[in-house]
Amino acid sequence: MSDWKQCLLGSIAEVQTGPFGSQLKNEQYITGGTPVITVEHINAFRIQNIDYPSVTEDDRQRLARYSLNAGDIVFTRVGSVDLSAYVKPENQGWLFSSRMLRVRVSTVEVDSLFLSYFFRQEKFREYILNIAVGATMPSINTQILKDIPISYPPLPEQKAIASVLSSLDDKIDLLHRQNKTLEAMAETLFRQWFIEEAKEDWEVTPLSRIFDFLEGPGIRNWQYVENGVNFINIRLIDVGEVNVNSANKISEEEAFGKYKHFMLEEGDLIVSTSGTLGKSAIIRKYHLPLCLNTSVIRFRPKQDIYREFMYSYLKSRVFLEELETTASGSVQLNFGPTHLKKIDIRLPPTELIMSYHTITSEVFNKINSNFEQIQTLEKLRDTLLPKLMSGEVRVQFKQESAA
């Protein structure tokens, strides 16, 4: 560790806040222009591939000082101020909003990819949350970020550390991309067989005849415990997955006692009932034990041959449109079992359901296997991260020869 250097971030990087006030107003956003990254687009230390607000070419040139280069690092400036993301080549030339901060390495001594992993350490994230300002909404500014202490080894070792960690992330990304392809295959087949080629003479039947659904109990703050059983809420459902790492907990006595019938099982599908209607995820073995909670409904097929059909139907545009039609609420739409009981479905013949089950069960099994591999790789990465960043674990690297 004697060869590691310590300094303030501002001495090795430039920190820039996004455009404020009249520089970029909501009414200036368009579709199809240069994307603008904001807080909602940062998730799991990545810039998510979702819909972005964008600006015209004239506005892009006018706001050129707020553009992103590959290798930059963006921070959320308000709210979850401990979240950051590394800017990849596909994000080159994008802009960042007033709710973001951009870190751009300004010295050849520091590798920006290494620095992005340094920012992902648990102790760094706790540190930045502790120094953030604002009682109700945490926030940071350029000076706060510039004054944060960092440490780093010689450049060859930085690159070696970044290579180890990024290779794990690359494998994780590949598995996620495989899953998206597999999900698209199942969705395409579902759409063709059960929507485009649906027959008028198919039986119309209540949704409740083929799917069992249950809304969770209203768990209160005073029931939370430090160690116990995780329970689900909407914020944990993201991009088709459940992040139980940030779940609140209730006691085992309550979970396996009065809430026993709310305990989720592997293969259940959960759907959000308010806010963003229809956010869904399949419950997997590594999520368990996990208890249901209010604002989330658990779906379970009444016959196993309907399982894959259920997964695809509940994620389809057809179901979401039904929700939007039947949901209630003047300010924020929401739905519950009462609304679901009003939904009818045009039920395909059993032999067609069986064919879909036979074909897509292997697809969903592969998706599940990929998610299990992702979990293993993420645990390995998250175990290595603090050890590599503290020098507890050293990696082999080639010394760069002097020119």
MARFI-421869 format. One record per residue (C-alpha): x, y, z; residue number from 0. Coordinates in steps of 0.1 Angstrom, whole numbers. Example, Ala and Ser with C-alpha at 12.3 -4.5 7.8 and 13.67 -1.06 7.14 Angstrom:
2
+-------+-------+-------+------+
:     u :     v :     w : resi :
+-------+-------+-------+------+
:   123 :   -45 :    78 :    0 :
:   137 :   -11 :    71 :    1 :
+-------+-------+-------+------+
END
This chain:
403
+-------+-------+-------+------+
:     u :     v :     w : resi :
+-------+-------+-------+------+
:     0 :     0 :     0 :    0 :
:    30 :    23 :     3 :    1 :
:    29 :    29 :   -35 :    2 :
:    -8 :    41 :   -33 :    3 :
:   -14 :    78 :   -34 :    4 :
:   -41 :    98 :   -16 :    5 :
:   -56 :   131 :   -27 :    6 :
:   -88 :   150 :   -31 :    7 :
:  -109 :   143 :   -61 :    8 :
:  -107 :   179 :   -74 :    9 :
:   -69 :   175 :   -78 :   10 :
:   -72 :   147 :  -104 :   11 :
:  -106 :   154 :  -120 :   12 :
:  -129 :   182 :  -132 :   13 :
:  -164 :   183 :  -117 :   14 :
:  -192 :   200 :  -137 :   15 :
:  -229 :   206 :  -128 :   16 :
:  -255 :   202 :  -154 :   17 :
:  -273 :   232 :  -171 :   18 :
:  -295 :   252 :  -147 :   19 :
:  -327 :   272 :  -150 :   20 :
:  -333 :   289 :  -183 :   21 :
:  -305 :   271 :  -201 :   22 :
:  -327 :   240 :  -206 :   23 :
:  -364 :   240 :  -200 :   24 :
:  -389 :   211 :  -201 :   25 :
:  -406 :   226 :  -232 :   26 :
:  -373 :   224 :  -251 :   27 :
:  -373 :   187 :  -250 :   28 :
:  -381 :   168 :  -282 :   29 :
:  -381 :   132 :  -293 :   30 :
:  -354 :   118 :  -316 :   31 :
:  -326 :   143 :  -308 :   32 :
:  -295 :   142 :  -286 :   33 :
:  -304 :   123 :  -253 :   34 :
:  -302 :   140 :  -219 :   35 :
:  -294 :   118 :  -189 :   36 :
:  -310 :   125 :  -156 :   37 :
:  -314 :   108 :  -122 :   38 :
:  -340 :    83 :  -133 :   39 :
:  -316 :    69 :  -159 :   40 :
:  -290 :    57 :  -134 :   41 :
:  -295 :    23 :  -121 :   42 :
:  -271 :    -4 :  -108 :   43 :
:  -242 :    19 :  -117 :   44 :
:  -252 :    19 :  -153 :   45 :
:  -269 :    43 :  -177 :   46 :
:  -301 :    25 :  -184 :   47 :
:  -312 :    19 :  -220 :   48 :
:  -347 :    35 :  -216 :   49 :
:  -365 :    65 :  -231 :   50 :
:  -346 :    97 :  -227 :   51 :
:  -357 :   133 :  -231 :   52 :
:  -337 :   148 :  -259 :   53 :
:  -328 :   182 :  -275 :   54 :
:  -323 :   196 :  -310 :   55 :
:  -290 :   199 :  -327 :   56 :
:  -290 :   237 :  -321 :   57 :
:  -295 :   231 :  -283 :   58 :
:  -268 :   204 :  -283 :   59 :
:  -243 :   228 :  -297 :   60 :
:  -254 :   256 :  -274 :   61 :
:  -250 :   232 :  -244 :   62 :
:  -218 :   217 :  -256 :   63 :
:  -200 :   222 :  -222 :   64 :
:  -225 :   198 :  -207 :   65 :
:  -217 :   170 :  -232 :   66 :
:  -204 :   136 :  -222 :   67 :
:  -173 :   118 :  -234 :   68 :
:  -166 :    81 :  -231 :   69 :
:  -148 :    76 :  -198 :   70 :
:  -167 :   104 :  -179 :   71 :
:  -185 :    94 :  -147 :   72 :
:  -219 :   109 :  -139 :   73 :
:  -233 :   113 :  -104 :   74 :
:  -269 :   119 :   -93 :   75 :
:  -268 :   153 :   -76 :   76 :
:  -300 :   150 :   -57 :   77 :
:  -318 :   121 :   -40 :   78 :
:  -297 :    90 :   -43 :   79 :
:  -264 :   109 :   -43 :   80 :
:  -243 :    78 :   -39 :   81 :
:  -252 :    65 :   -73 :   82 :
:  -229 :    70 :  -103 :   83 :
:  -223 :    55 :  -137 :   84 :
:  -195 :    51 :  -161 :   85 :
:  -201 :    67 :  -196 :   86 :
:  -196 :    42 :  -223 :   87 :
:  -188 :    49 :  -260 :   88 :
:  -225 :    45 :  -270 :   89 :
:  -232 :    75 :  -247 :   90 :
:  -206 :    97 :  -263 :   91 :
:  -220 :   132 :  -271 :   92 :
:  -250 :   129 :  -249 :   93 :
:  -259 :   157 :  -224 :   94 :
:  -266 :   155 :  -187 :   95 :
:  -293 :   174 :  -168 :   96 :
:  -291 :   199 :  -139 :   97 :
:  -298 :   171 :  -115 :   98 :
:  -264 :   154 :  -124 :   99 :
:  -227 :   160 :  -119 :  100 :
:  -200 :   150 :  -144 :  101 :
:  -166 :   138 :  -132 :  102 :
:  -139 :   140 :  -159 :  103 :
:  -104 :   127 :  -151 :  104 :
:   -78 :   154 :  -158 :  105 :
:   -46 :   136 :  -152 :  106 :
:   -28 :   106 :  -169 :  107 :
:   -21 :    92 :  -135 :  108 :
:   -56 :    80 :  -130 :  109 :
:   -77 :    55 :  -150 :  110 :
:  -113 :    66 :  -152 :  111 :
:  -127 :    31 :  -152 :  112 :
:  -108 :    23 :  -120 :  113 :
:  -121 :    55 :  -105 :  114 :
:  -157 :    45 :  -114 :  115 :
:  -153 :    13 :   -94 :  116 :
:  -137 :    33 :   -65 :  117 :
:  -170 :    52 :   -64 :  118 :
:  -190 :    20 :   -62 :  119 :
:  -175 :     9 :   -29 :  120 :
:  -199 :     6 :     0 :  121 :
:  -177 :    28 :    23 :  122 :
:  -175 :    55 :    -3 :  123 :
:  -212 :    55 :    -8 :  124 :
:  -218 :    57 :    29 :  125 :
:  -193 :    86 :    31 :  126 :
:  -210 :   106 :     4 :  127 :
:  -244 :   101 :    19 :  128 :
:  -231 :   113 :    53 :  129 :
:  -217 :   145 :    39 :  130 :
:  -246 :   154 :    16 :  131 :
:  -266 :   185 :    25 :  132 :
:  -304 :   188 :    28 :  133 :
:  -327 :   175 :    56 :  134 :
:  -355 :   161 :    34 :  135 :
:  -337 :   156 :     0 :  136 :
:  -300 :   148 :     1 :  137 :
:  -279 :   167 :   -24 :  138 :
:  -243 :   173 :   -34 :  139 :
:  -225 :   200 :   -54 :  140 :
:  -193 :   204 :   -72 :  141 :
:  -173 :   215 :   -42 :  142 :
:  -185 :   186 :   -20 :  143 :
:  -175 :   162 :   -47 :  144 :
:  -141 :   179 :   -53 :  145 :
:  -133 :   177 :   -16 :  146 :
:  -138 :   139 :   -13 :  147 :
:  -106 :   120 :    -5 :  148 :
:   -96 :    92 :   -29 :  149 :
:   -67 :    68 :   -31 :  150 :
:   -52 :    49 :   -60 :  151 :
:   -23 :    26 :   -68 :  152 :
:     1 :    30 :   -98 :  153 :
:   -16 :    33 :  -132 :  154 :
:    -8 :    -3 :  -143 :  155 :
:   -24 :   -17 :  -112 :  156 :
:   -54 :     5 :  -116 :  157 :
:   -59 :    -8 :  -151 :  158 :
:   -55 :   -44 :  -139 :  159 :
:   -81 :   -39 :  -111 :  160 :
:  -105 :   -23 :  -136 :  161 :
:  -100 :   -51 :  -160 :  162 :
:  -108 :   -78 :  -134 :  163 :
:  -140 :   -60 :  -123 :  164 :
:  -151 :   -49 :  -158 :  165 :
:  -147 :   -85 :  -171 :  166 :
:  -172 :   -96 :  -145 :  167 :
:  -196 :   -68 :  -155 :  168 :
:  -192 :   -76 :  -192 :  169 :
:  -202 :  -112 :  -184 :  170 :
:  -232 :   -99 :  -164 :  171 :
:  -242 :   -76 :  -193 :  172 :
:  -240 :  -105 :  -218 :  173 :
:  -263 :  -126 :  -197 :  174 :
:  -288 :   -97 :  -194 :  175 :
:  -287 :   -93 :  -232 :  176 :
:  -293 :  -130 :  -237 :  177 :
:  -323 :  -128 :  -214 :  178 :
:  -338 :   -99 :  -233 :  179 :
:  -334 :  -118 :  -265 :  180 :
:  -351 :  -149 :  -249 :  181 :
:  -379 :  -128 :  -235 :  182 :
:  -385 :  -112 :  -269 :  183 :
:  -387 :  -147 :  -284 :  184 :
:  -414 :  -157 :  -260 :  185 :
:  -432 :  -124 :  -263 :  186 :
:  -432 :  -126 :  -301 :  187 :
:  -447 :  -161 :  -301 :  188 :
:  -473 :  -150 :  -276 :  189 :
:  -483 :  -120 :  -297 :  190 :
:  -485 :  -141 :  -328 :  191 :
:  -505 :  -171 :  -314 :  192 :
:  -527 :  -154 :  -288 :  193 :
:  -533 :  -118 :  -302 :  194 :
:  -527 :  -117 :  -339 :  195 :
:  -542 :  -151 :  -346 :  196 :
:  -568 :  -151 :  -318 :  197 :
:  -601 :  -166 :  -328 :  198 :
:  -635 :  -151 :  -321 :  199 :
:  -649 :  -185 :  -310 :  200 :
:  -624 :  -188 :  -281 :  201 :
:  -641 :  -189 :  -247 :  202 :
:  -643 :  -156 :  -228 :  203 :
:  -636 :  -163 :  -192 :  204 :
:  -628 :  -144 :  -160 :  205 :
:  -591 :  -139 :  -153 :  206 :
:  -597 :  -154 :  -119 :  207 :
:  -606 :  -187 :  -134 :  208 :
:  -570 :  -194 :  -146 :  209 :
:  -548 :  -172 :  -123 :  210 :
:  -548 :  -170 :   -85 :  211 :
:  -540 :  -135 :   -73 :  212 :
:  -534 :  -120 :   -39 :  213 :
:  -526 :   -85 :   -27 :  214 :
:  -502 :   -81 :     2 :  215 :
:  -509 :   -68 :    37 :  216 :
:  -503 :   -33 :    48 :  217 :
:  -469 :   -36 :    67 :  218 :
:  -463 :    -5 :    89 :  219 :
:  -430 :    12 :    97 :  220 :
:  -431 :     1 :   134 :  221 :
:  -430 :   -35 :   122 :  222 :
:  -396 :   -31 :   106 :  223 :
:  -367 :   -50 :   122 :  224 :
:  -330 :   -50 :   116 :  225 :
:  -327 :   -88 :   110 :  226 :
:  -356 :  -108 :    97 :  227 :
:  -374 :  -117 :    65 :  228 :
:  -374 :   -94 :    35 :  229 :
:  -407 :   -80 :    22 :  230 :
:  -414 :   -67 :   -13 :  231 :
:  -425 :   -32 :   -23 :  232 :
:  -427 :   -14 :   -56 :  233 :
:  -393 :     3 :   -54 :  234 :
:  -376 :   -31 :   -54 :  235 :
:  -391 :   -41 :   -88 :  236 :
:  -369 :   -28 :  -116 :  237 :
:  -364 :   -39 :  -152 :  238 :
:  -380 :   -72 :  -146 :  239 :
:  -359 :   -81 :  -116 :  240 :
:  -363 :   -78 :   -78 :  241 :
:  -335 :   -61 :   -58 :  242 :
:  -339 :   -76 :   -24 :  243 :
:  -306 :   -61 :   -12 :  244 :
:  -323 :   -29 :    -2 :  245 :
:  -355 :   -46 :    11 :  246 :
:  -369 :   -38 :    45 :  247 :
:  -376 :   -66 :    69 :  248 :
:  -402 :   -80 :    93 :  249 :
:  -396 :  -105 :   121 :  250 :
:  -395 :  -142 :   113 :  251 :
:  -423 :  -147 :   138 :  252 :
:  -446 :  -124 :   118 :  253 :
:  -435 :  -136 :    84 :  254 :
:  -441 :  -173 :    92 :  255 :
:  -470 :  -166 :   115 :  256 :
:  -498 :  -142 :   107 :  257 :
:  -483 :  -134 :    73 :  258 :
:  -476 :  -171 :    63 :  259 :
:  -501 :  -170 :    34 :  260 :
:  -484 :  -139 :    20 :  261 :
:  -450 :  -156 :    16 :  262 :
:  -440 :  -158 :   -20 :  263 :
:  -429 :  -189 :   -38 :  264 :
:  -404 :  -196 :   -66 :  265 :
:  -421 :  -190 :  -100 :  266 :
:  -447 :  -165 :   -87 :  267 :
:  -451 :  -133 :  -107 :  268 :
:  -455 :  -100 :   -89 :  269 :
:  -471 :   -69 :  -104 :  270 :
:  -471 :   -33 :   -90 :  271 :
:  -506 :   -19 :   -84 :  272 :
:  -500 :    18 :   -81 :  273 :
:  -477 :    45 :   -95 :  274 :
:  -462 :    28 :  -126 :  275 :
:  -489 :     2 :  -132 :  276 :
:  -478 :   -32 :  -143 :  277 :
:  -442 :   -33 :  -133 :  278 :
:  -435 :   -70 :  -129 :  279 :
:  -410 :   -96 :  -120 :  280 :
:  -407 :  -133 :  -116 :  281 :
:  -398 :  -145 :   -81 :  282 :
:  -367 :  -167 :   -82 :  283 :
:  -351 :  -190 :   -57 :  284 :
:  -325 :  -166 :   -46 :  285 :
:  -351 :  -140 :   -37 :  286 :
:  -366 :  -162 :   -10 :  287 :
:  -377 :  -160 :    17 :  288 :
:  -398 :  -130 :     7 :  289 :
:  -431 :  -116 :    20 :  290 :
:  -457 :   -99 :    -1 :  291 :
:  -467 :   -63 :     8 :  292 :
:  -494 :   -38 :    -1 :  293 :
:  -493 :   -22 :   -36 :  294 :
:  -480 :   -54 :   -51 :  295 :
:  -501 :   -84 :   -62 :  296 :
:  -489 :  -119 :   -65 :  297 :
:  -501 :  -140 :   -95 :  298 :
:  -499 :  -178 :   -95 :  299 :
:  -513 :  -201 :  -123 :  300 :
:  -541 :  -225 :  -112 :  301 :
:  -526 :  -251 :  -135 :  302 :
:  -489 :  -254 :  -142 :  303 :
:  -495 :  -255 :  -180 :  304 :
:  -507 :  -218 :  -177 :  305 :
:  -474 :  -206 :  -161 :  306 :
:  -456 :  -194 :  -192 :  307 :
:  -488 :  -181 :  -207 :  308 :
:  -493 :  -162 :  -174 :  309 :
:  -458 :  -147 :  -176 :  310 :
:  -464 :  -134 :  -211 :  311 :
:  -499 :  -123 :  -207 :  312 :
:  -493 :  -102 :  -176 :  313 :
:  -464 :   -84 :  -194 :  314 :
:  -484 :   -79 :  -226 :  315 :
:  -498 :   -46 :  -239 :  316 :
:  -533 :   -63 :  -238 :  317 :
:  -531 :   -67 :  -200 :  318 :
:  -517 :   -32 :  -194 :  319 :
:  -545 :   -17 :  -214 :  320 :
:  -570 :   -36 :  -193 :  321 :
:  -554 :   -22 :  -162 :  322 :
:  -555 :    13 :  -175 :  323 :
:  -591 :     9 :  -183 :  324 :
:  -602 :    -7 :  -150 :  325 :
:  -579 :    11 :  -126 :  326 :
:  -592 :    38 :  -104 :  327 :
:  -578 :    70 :   -88 :  328 :
:  -580 :   106 :   -99 :  329 :
:  -544 :   115 :   -89 :  330 :
:  -526 :    82 :   -92 :  331 :
:  -541 :    52 :  -109 :  332 :
:  -542 :    20 :   -88 :  333 :
:  -558 :   -14 :   -90 :  334 :
:  -565 :   -44 :   -68 :  335 :
:  -582 :   -78 :   -67 :  336 :
:  -616 :   -61 :   -71 :  337 :
:  -605 :   -46 :  -105 :  338 :
:  -588 :   -79 :  -116 :  339 :
:  -621 :   -98 :  -110 :  340 :
:  -637 :   -76 :  -136 :  341 :
:  -612 :   -85 :  -163 :  342 :
:  -621 :  -112 :  -188 :  343 :
:  -597 :  -131 :  -210 :  344 :
:  -602 :  -148 :  -244 :  345 :
:  -589 :  -183 :  -234 :  346 :
:  -571 :  -202 :  -262 :  347 :
:  -577 :  -240 :  -265 :  348 :
:  -559 :  -262 :  -240 :  349 :
:  -538 :  -278 :  -268 :  350 :
:  -525 :  -244 :  -279 :  351 :
:  -517 :  -235 :  -243 :  352 :
:  -499 :  -268 :  -239 :  353 :
:  -478 :  -262 :  -271 :  354 :
:  -468 :  -227 :  -258 :  355 :
:  -459 :  -243 :  -224 :  356 :
:  -438 :  -270 :  -241 :  357 :
:  -419 :  -245 :  -263 :  358 :
:  -414 :  -216 :  -239 :  359 :
:  -407 :  -235 :  -207 :  360 :
:  -371 :  -242 :  -219 :  361 :
:  -368 :  -205 :  -227 :  362 :
:  -379 :  -194 :  -192 :  363 :
:  -357 :  -221 :  -176 :  364 :
:  -327 :  -207 :  -195 :  365 :
:  -336 :  -171 :  -184 :  366 :
:  -338 :  -183 :  -148 :  367 :
:  -304 :  -201 :  -152 :  368 :
:  -289 :  -169 :  -165 :  369 :
:  -302 :  -149 :  -136 :  370 :
:  -287 :  -174 :  -112 :  371 :
:  -253 :  -170 :  -130 :  372 :
:  -258 :  -132 :  -128 :  373 :
:  -263 :  -135 :   -90 :  374 :
:  -231 :  -155 :   -86 :  375 :
:  -210 :  -131 :  -107 :  376 :
:  -224 :  -101 :   -89 :  377 :
:  -216 :  -116 :   -55 :  378 :
:  -180 :  -123 :   -67 :  379 :
:  -176 :   -88 :   -80 :  380 :
:  -190 :   -72 :   -49 :  381 :
:  -168 :   -93 :   -27 :  382 :
:  -137 :   -85 :   -47 :  383 :
:  -144 :   -47 :   -50 :  384 :
:  -135 :   -36 :   -15 :  385 :
:  -106 :   -60 :   -12 :  386 :
:   -90 :   -47 :   -45 :  387 :
:   -97 :   -11 :   -36 :  388 :
:   -81 :   -14 :    -2 :  389 :
:   -50 :   -34 :   -14 :  390 :
:   -60 :   -64 :     6 :  391 :
:   -61 :   -84 :   -26 :  392 :
:   -35 :   -75 :   -52 :  393 :
:   -36 :   -83 :   -89 :  394 :
:    -7 :   -92 :  -112 :  395 :
:     1 :   -65 :  -138 :  396 :
:    29 :   -55 :  -161 :  397 :
:    49 :   -25 :  -152 :  398 :
:    47 :     1 :  -180 :  399 :
:    82 :     8 :  -194 :  400 :
:    94 :    43 :  -196 :  401 :
:    94 :    59 :  -230 :  402 :
+-------+-------+-------+------+
END
